[in-house]
Amino acid sequence: MNKLFFSCLIGLISWTFTPSTNVHAQSLRGDAEQSQKYSGSFSTTNPSKTTAKDAETSKKGVVELIDPEEGIEEMDVPSVKMSNKELEKRLDYFHKGTWKHVTKQSSEKKKPLMVDFYTDWCRVCKQMDQETFADEEVTKNIKKNYIAYRLDAEKQKEVAEQYDVHSFPTFIFISPDGKELGRITSYLTKEAFKKELNKYKIEIPHTKYSEFR
């Protein structure tokens, strides 16, 4: 009788606790699967610089952060603020033509070159176009003090290799006689870029007998 009673009691205890244990095990297994599913889904590489490797990663579906301060929730929000037509109109101060032609213009006008090395897949380059180069004050500064030129580093590889450009965006300031004055290899806000423009422009003397007057 006692054996039968204890046997029933043990069976009752096993039946009571088994479902809870199974649910807990399923929960742990589900958490592990979710962790594995989302592992590596986001790229947190420095958004201020884009390399060819980053572009390849982007093609595989990995989402890049444009602004690390925006957080994951803002990653899918495009940074484009104006239409391509409007942007093209605002950036028409970039000189067209060959590298030989634009360097000749720099020499003749005694203005330094401001060269924008970019690629079609560089998201940060496009962000700079929208937020920095389309700005009116930046535009006025460049028009007044520089010969601006945009160069697709994948189509004009020889120039990119000549100046050892491997990451994008890269902006190089070149004197009228062909010497490199300085370079920027990361994203800059319009305010920060204006400071760089003021650093490399040629100061024109305003004297009575100046040949520049």
C-alpha positions as CSV (number, residue, x, y, z in Angstrom):
1,M,0.0,0.0,0.0
2,N,2.8,2.4,1.0
3,K,4.7,1.5,-2.2
4,L,1.7,2.3,-4.3
5,F,1.1,5.6,-2.6
6,F,4.7,6.8,-3.0
7,S,4.7,5.6,-6.7
8,C,1.6,7.7,-7.4
9,L,3.1,10.7,-5.5
10,I,6.3,10.5,-7.6
11,G,4.4,10.3,-10.8
12,L,2.3,13.3,-9.8
13,I,5.4,15.4,-9.1
14,S,7.0,14.4,-12.4
15,W,3.9,15.4,-14.3
16,T,3.6,18.7,-12.6
17,F,7.2,19.9,-13.2
18,T,8.0,18.4,-16.7
19,P,6.0,21.0,-18.8
20,S,7.6,23.9,-17.1
21,T,11.1,22.5,-17.8
22,N,10.2,21.8,-21.4
23,V,8.9,25.3,-21.9
24,H,12.1,26.8,-20.4
25,A,14.2,24.6,-22.7
26,Q,12.3,25.7,-25.7
27,S,12.7,29.3,-24.6
28,L,16.4,29.0,-24.3
29,R,16.6,27.2,-27.7
30,G,14.5,30.0,-29.3
31,D,16.7,32.7,-27.8
32,A,19.8,31.0,-29.2
33,E,18.2,30.8,-32.7
34,Q,17.2,34.5,-32.6
35,S,20.7,35.4,-31.5
36,Q,22.2,33.4,-34.4
37,K,19.7,34.9,-36.8
38,Y,20.6,38.5,-36.1
39,S,24.3,38.0,-35.5
40,G,26.3,40.0,-38.1
41,S,23.2,41.7,-39.5
42,F,24.6,45.2,-39.0
43,S,27.9,46.8,-40.0
44,T,29.2,49.3,-37.5
45,T,32.2,50.3,-39.5
46,N,33.3,54.0,-39.4
47,P,30.8,55.8,-41.6
48,S,33.2,58.7,-42.2
49,K,35.2,56.5,-44.5
50,T,34.1,54.0,-47.2
51,T,36.4,51.5,-48.8
52,A,36.0,49.0,-51.6
53,K,35.6,46.2,-49.0
54,D,32.7,48.1,-47.4
55,A,31.1,48.4,-50.8
56,E,31.3,44.7,-51.3
57,T,29.8,44.1,-47.8
58,S,27.0,46.5,-48.7
59,K,26.2,44.6,-51.8
60,K,25.6,41.5,-49.7
61,G,22.8,43.1,-47.8
62,V,24.7,44.4,-44.7
63,V,23.3,47.7,-43.5
64,E,25.8,50.5,-43.0
65,L,25.5,53.3,-40.4
66,I,25.5,56.7,-41.9
67,D,25.5,58.6,-38.6
68,P,26.5,56.6,-35.5
69,E,24.7,59.1,-33.2
70,E,21.4,58.3,-35.0
71,G,21.4,54.7,-33.7
72,I,20.1,51.5,-35.3
73,E,16.5,52.8,-35.6
74,E,17.6,55.5,-38.0
75,M,19.8,53.3,-40.3
76,D,17.2,52.8,-42.9
77,V,16.3,56.5,-43.2
78,P,17.9,57.8,-46.4
79,S,20.2,60.9,-46.1
80,V,19.0,62.3,-49.4
81,K,17.4,65.7,-48.9
82,M,16.9,67.0,-52.5
83,S,16.2,65.6,-55.9
84,N,19.1,64.6,-58.2
85,K,18.2,67.4,-60.6
86,E,18.4,70.0,-57.9
87,L,21.6,68.6,-56.5
88,E,23.2,68.6,-60.0
89,K,22.3,72.2,-60.4
90,R,23.9,73.2,-57.1
91,L,27.1,71.3,-57.9
92,D,27.6,72.7,-61.4
93,Y,30.6,74.7,-60.1
94,F,32.7,71.5,-60.4
95,H,34.7,71.8,-63.6
96,K,34.1,69.3,-66.4
97,G,36.7,68.0,-68.7
98,T,40.0,66.1,-68.5
99,W,42.5,66.1,-65.7
100,K,45.1,67.8,-68.0
101,H,42.6,70.5,-68.8
102,V,41.7,71.3,-65.2
103,T,45.3,71.4,-64.0
104,K,46.0,73.8,-66.8
105,Q,43.2,76.0,-65.7
106,S,44.5,76.0,-62.1
107,S,47.9,77.1,-63.3
108,E,46.6,79.8,-65.6
109,K,44.1,81.3,-63.0
110,K,46.6,80.9,-60.2
111,K,44.0,79.1,-58.1
112,P,44.6,75.8,-56.2
113,L,42.7,72.7,-57.2
114,M,40.2,71.1,-54.8
115,V,39.8,67.6,-56.0
116,D,36.9,65.3,-54.8
117,F,37.9,61.6,-55.3
118,Y,34.7,59.6,-55.2
119,T,33.1,56.3,-56.4
120,D,29.5,55.5,-57.4
121,W,29.1,53.1,-54.5
122,C,30.4,55.5,-51.8
123,R,27.4,56.4,-49.6
124,V,29.3,58.9,-47.6
125,C,30.4,60.8,-50.8
126,K,26.7,61.2,-51.6
127,Q,26.0,62.5,-48.1
128,M,28.8,65.0,-48.5
129,D,27.3,66.2,-51.8
130,Q,23.9,66.8,-50.1
131,E,25.0,68.3,-46.8
132,T,28.3,70.0,-47.6
133,F,28.9,70.8,-51.2
134,A,25.3,71.9,-51.9
135,D,25.6,74.5,-49.1
136,E,25.6,78.1,-50.3
137,E,28.5,79.3,-48.2
138,V,30.7,76.4,-49.2
139,T,29.8,76.9,-52.8
140,K,30.7,80.6,-52.7
141,N,34.0,79.9,-51.0
142,I,35.0,77.2,-53.5
143,K,34.0,79.4,-56.5
144,K,36.0,82.3,-55.2
145,N,39.2,80.5,-54.1
146,Y,39.5,77.2,-56.0
147,I,39.2,75.2,-59.2
148,A,36.8,72.4,-58.1
149,Y,37.0,69.0,-59.8
150,R,35.3,65.7,-59.2
151,L,37.1,62.6,-60.1
152,D,35.7,59.0,-60.2
153,A,38.6,57.0,-58.8
154,E,37.4,53.8,-60.6
155,K,37.3,55.5,-64.0
156,Q,40.5,57.6,-63.6
157,K,42.6,55.1,-61.7
158,E,45.9,56.5,-62.9
159,V,45.2,59.9,-61.1
160,A,44.0,58.1,-58.0
161,E,47.1,55.9,-57.9
162,Q,49.3,59.0,-58.5
163,Y,48.0,60.6,-55.3
164,D,47.8,57.3,-53.4
165,V,44.0,57.4,-52.9
166,H,42.5,54.2,-51.5
167,S,39.5,55.3,-49.3
168,F,36.6,57.5,-50.0
169,P,35.8,60.2,-49.8
170,T,39.2,61.8,-50.2
171,F,39.6,65.5,-50.9
172,I,43.0,66.8,-52.0
173,F,44.1,70.4,-52.3
174,I,46.8,71.0,-55.0
175,S,48.7,74.3,-55.6
176,P,48.7,75.8,-59.1
177,D,52.2,74.5,-59.6
178,G,51.1,70.9,-58.8
179,K,52.2,70.4,-55.2
180,E,49.8,68.8,-52.7
181,L,48.8,71.3,-50.0
182,G,46.8,68.9,-47.9
183,R,44.1,66.2,-47.9
184,I,40.9,65.1,-46.1
185,T,40.1,61.4,-45.9
186,S,36.8,61.4,-44.0
187,Y,33.3,62.9,-43.8
188,L,33.2,66.6,-42.7
189,T,30.2,68.8,-41.9
190,K,29.9,72.0,-43.9
191,E,31.3,74.0,-41.0
192,A,34.3,71.8,-40.6
193,F,34.9,71.8,-44.4
194,K,34.7,75.6,-44.5
195,K,37.6,75.7,-42.1
196,E,39.7,73.5,-44.4
197,L,38.9,75.7,-47.4
198,N,40.1,78.7,-45.5
199,K,43.3,76.9,-44.7
200,Y,44.4,76.1,-48.2
201,K,43.2,79.1,-50.2
202,I,45.7,81.5,-51.7
203,E,45.7,84.9,-50.0
204,I,45.7,87.7,-52.6
205,P,47.6,90.8,-51.5
206,H,45.7,94.1,-51.7
207,T,48.4,96.6,-52.3
208,K,48.4,99.5,-54.7
209,Y,51.0,98.1,-57.0
210,S,50.0,94.4,-56.7
211,E,49.9,92.5,-60.0
212,F,46.8,90.7,-58.7
213,R,44.7,93.9,-58.6
